[in-house]
Amino acid sequence: MNSINLTGRLGQDPKVGNVPSGSKVATLSLGVERKTKEGKTTDWIDCVAWGKTANVIEQYTHKGDRI
C-alpha cells in the first residue's frame, strides 16, 4: 500500500455525510504550496476520510485551517 503525508490549508469547509451502512465520510480539498522557478504555486488535492477520522474532521476543522 502507498502512503503520503501532506500539509496544507483547507479550501472550504469539509463536506460530511453518511453512507448507507451508517459510517461517516468526509470530503475535503487541501491546498498544498510548492516552490517553482517562477515563485510559489498551490496544488489542490481532493481527499476523503472515513469513520472516526471523518468525525474528527467534522468537529475540529474549518475553511483555512492548516492540517
N, C-alpha and C positions, 0 to 999 in steps of 0.2 A: 504494500500500500504506500502511496506517495503522501507526503506531508509538507505543508507550507505554513510559515508564520508570517503574518502581515501586520503592520501597524499603520493606522491611518485615521481619518475622521469620517463620521457618518454623513452622507449627503442628504439624508432625510430621516425622519423617524422610522424605525423598523416597523414593518407590517407583520402582525402576528395573527395567526388563525389556527383552527383545529382541523385535523384530518378525521375522516370517518371513525377511525379507531379511538379517537379521543385525545391523541397526543398533540401537543402544540408544535407549530412550525413557525419560524421567524425568517423573513427575507429582509435583507438589507443591502445597501450599496456603500462600499467602502472606498474612499478616495485616498490613494497612496501616491505620495510625491516621489519623484526621482529626478536626478540631475541629468541634464543633457548638455551638449555643446552650446546650445542656444540659451540655456538657463534651466529653469525647473519646469516640469510638466506633471500633470496629475493623471494617473491611470485609475479608472473606475472599475472595481471588482465587485461582481454580484455574488453574494454569499447567502447560504441557507443554514439555519441552525434548527435542531430538533430537540424535543423533550425538555429536560431540566435546563439545558443551555438556552433554549428559547425563552423559558420562564425568566431567567436572569436578565437576558437582553431586554425583554418587555418591561421589567421593573426598573432597571437602572440605567438605560441608555436613551439618548435623545439626539436629535439632529445636531451636528457639530462636535459631539463628544469624540474624544480620541480613544480608540480601542485597539 
